[in-house]
Amino acid sequence: MNLALKVLVLTIFVALMEVNVGGVRWYQPLGELQGTPQALGGKLFSTYLLQLELVGVVLLAAMVGAIFLARREKA
């Protein structure tokens, strides 16, 4: 690709990202601290159960991969 086409693609990408995430509030104002460990656990194991399971599988795969890479070869 030539430089002009690369710049055009990058410009379109940045414009689309601005349109898609431009109005998102990335923070919540700090007010009273709400929630308890019970509320957090309730959310994790009801609303976000699939995401929690997926993170667990990814972490397990990372652990198995790290153990496999750390094994010493027999001489």
Residue pairs with C-beta under 8 A, 6 or more apart in sequence:
1 9
44 52
45 52
